[in-house]
Amino acid sequence: MVEFLTTVSIIAILAAIALPNIGSINSEANNTKNKRNPQTIVGTYSAGEAAGVKWPAGNVATKVAAIFAGKNPTGGVFATTTFKVTLSLNEATLTYRFIRSDAQGNLFLNAEGTQDPRGI
């Protein structure tokens, strides 16, 4: 009986050590995902623009919404290719703080995440 109680207490101690670490691993995974998704969005925007897609003018949220809807170039070899990103709406709104727009309206990645989280 003493051996069983010792084994159970050792397992309980190991579990108490491991569980907080599992929570931080999950948090790190979400942070990484929130940085990786903006890279996908900006990459799709740039590739579409290079292929001839005419993205709408506006703030980051407007452009990201257009990338989610998808657009085709007006002509050229990529005219049948739809440039589109498929993420959930919640994932899209988490990307705004990592995407910035320059004076010409082009999208760029801001790895520090210091942009307006509303996409304005």
GIUR-V539384 format. One record per pair of residues at least 4 apart in sequence whose ideal C-beta (glycine too) atoms are under 6 Angstrom apart, sorted by the first residue. I is the first residue (numbers start at 1). J is the second residue. D is the distance in Angstrom with one decimal. If there is no record, write none. Layout:
# GIUR-V539384
I:J:D, I:J:D
This chain:
# GIUR-V539384
34:94:4.9, 37:87:5.9, 37:91:5.7, 37:95:4.9, 38:95:4.3, 38:98:3.8, 38:99:5.0, 38:109:5.8, 39:109:5.9, 40:85:5.8, 41:64:6.0, 41:67:5.7, 41:85:5.4, 41:95:5.9, 42:107:5.1, 42:109:4.9, 44:67:5.6, 44:83:5.5, 44:85:5.1, 45:67:5.7, 45:107:4.7, 48:53:3.6, 48:83:3.3, 49:53:5.9, 51:73:4.7, 51:78:4.0, 52:73:3.5, 52:74:6.0, 52:76:5.3, 53:71:4.8, 53:73:5.1, 53:83:5.4, 55:63:5.8, 55:66:5.5, 56:62:6.0, 56:66:5.2, 57:105:5.7, 58:62:3.0, 59:119:5.9, 59:120:5.2, 60:96:5.7, 60:99:5.1, 60:101:5.4, 60:119:4.2, 61:119:3.0, 63:107:5.9, 64:92:5.8, 67:85:5.2, 68:85:6.0, 70:82:4.4, 70:84:3.0, 71:83:5.9, 72:82:5.4, 73:78:5.0, 73:79:5.4, 75:79:5.3, 87:91:4.0, 87:92:5.4, 95:99:6.0, 96:117:5.3, 96:119:3.8, 97:113:4.6, 97:115:5.0, 97:117:4.4, 98:110:5.5, 98:113:5.1, 99:107:5.6, 100:108:5.3, 100:110:4.6, 100:115:4.9, 101:105:5.8, 101:107:5.8, 102:106:5.2, 110:115:5.2, 116:120:4.9
